[in-house]
Amino acid sequence: MKALIFNPELTIGDVPEPEPGPSQALVQVQAVALNFGELAYRPEGLGPDHVSGWDAAGIVVRAAADGTGPLEGTRVATFGWSGAWAERRVVDVGDLAVVPDHVDLGAAAALPVAGTTALQAVRRLGPIRGRRVLVTGASGGVGRFAVQLAARAGAHVIASVGSPERGAGLAAAGAAEIVLGPERLRDRVYGVLDNVGGSQLAEAFLRLEDDGVVQAIGKASREPTVIDFELARVRSARGRIENFNISVPLGDDLDHLVSLLAAGKLDPQIGWRGPWDRATEAARALLNRRVAGKAVIDLPSSNSSNAGGEDGPVGS
Ligand SMILES: NC(=O)c1ccc[n+]([C@@H]2O[C@H](COP(=O)([O-])OP(=O)(O)OC[C@H]3O[C@@H](n4cnc5c(N)ncnc54)[C@H](OP(=O)(O)O)[C@@H]3O)[C@@H](O)[C@H]2O)c1
């Protein structure tokens, strides 16, 4: 079958068919979404046949042999730590969600890692109704879901972005305020969902309320974080930082996100969409902060290539 392989760019090549385990379904992939982490932090030493990719949506072509999970013909959004960027992928039945007929599979493909991360991180903040929550890297994939989900949970959401242009669409997504970096915050915040790390995490930490908490989600800045705790004491910062890590299996959370999407209560925020022979262009745009939200790639079998987003870079 065909797959996107690194050599060193993302090109279409031939790889062996995946073989499902007993509790895995085989899915004909129609759309995949790219994530910063799988591109920027790709492990070394993977073989030439290795198929990367976490997020895909498509149609079950072989149900799990143990009788669990959806039947052949079911539309699904899927997650796994590899194998998404191919015509067919295998998926654990605990890491998928059924997608209703009226929902675009490209939109569903945008949900697994970014959407579930945002959902789980918002949940870890605890009750946030009426509380101030800062989202750093709010222009990105996780950030745009985090803004929407924190706003739905009743928070006063402050979206931190790199430039005014990167903030486009975030007010409509639920941000009450948009700031250019945590250092521009005027008042303290109860919660932080930090996707950037480095100096942005350090600055956000200084601006926590006494019982406040940072969920340290990511390091899109690629900068290590240096925190001056003495400065924090001088500034009376008493909050805490939790190192967030996505919890799997994520099928139940993905199911919730698909239901929000299906009800029109969650916007997949697709900032780039196109065919898979343009995957390198999509990856470059994502890594260079030119995608507003998710980059979604349609496979040739898809007949929905223009639904739900523009074909080409948006916000570049
Ligand atoms: N812990 C977990 O389980 C988990 C799960 C998912 C993702 N993550 C991590 O969370 C982070 C965000 O993921 P994502 O998928 O939302 O990424 P993304 O779509 O690329 O968004 C990252 C955002 O960070 C901002 N940013 C600031 N400095 C940057 C820099 N030097 N390079 C790139 N971006 C920079 C950008 O916003 P501006 O251009 O507006 O500044 C960008 O929109 C990544 O580090 C990812 O690895 C962690």
The ligand as an ORCA input file, in Angstrom:
! r2SCAN-3c Opt
* xyz 0 1
  N       1.833     16.539     26.698
  C       1.102     15.975     25.739
  O       0.539     14.903     25.920
  C       0.980     16.707     24.433
  C      -0.056     16.383     23.552
  C      -0.179     17.129     22.369
  C       0.732     18.135     22.071
  N       1.751     18.375     22.936
  C       2.713     19.456     22.662
  O       2.018     20.678     22.778
  C       2.622     21.663     21.935
  C       1.567     22.270     21.041
  O       1.142     21.291     20.111
  P       0.262     21.715     18.856
  O      -0.055     20.488     18.125
  O      -0.823     22.629     19.266
  O       1.338     22.570     18.025
  P       1.080     23.729     16.956
  O      -0.225     23.504     16.281
  O       2.293     23.833     16.132
  O       0.918     25.049     17.850
  C       1.992     25.496     18.647
  C       1.844     26.992     18.882
  O       2.923     27.408     19.705
  C       3.299     28.719     19.379
  N       4.756     28.904     19.368
  C       5.444     29.780     20.109
  N       6.741     29.707     19.870
  C       6.892     28.780     18.913
  C       8.014     28.286     18.227
  N       9.262     28.735     18.484
  N       7.814     27.333     17.299
  C       6.584     26.882     17.048
  N       5.466     27.318     17.685
  C       5.638     28.272     18.608
  C       2.717     29.027     18.001
  O       1.857     30.129     18.189
  P       2.262     31.607     17.675
  O       2.766     31.481     16.281
  O       0.982     32.353     17.814
  O       3.325     32.092     18.649
  C       1.937     27.795     17.599
  O       0.650     28.108     17.138
  C       3.753     20.950     21.196
  O       4.972     21.160     21.877
  C       3.353     19.486     21.295
  O       4.476     18.634     21.190
  C       1.896     17.685     24.101
*
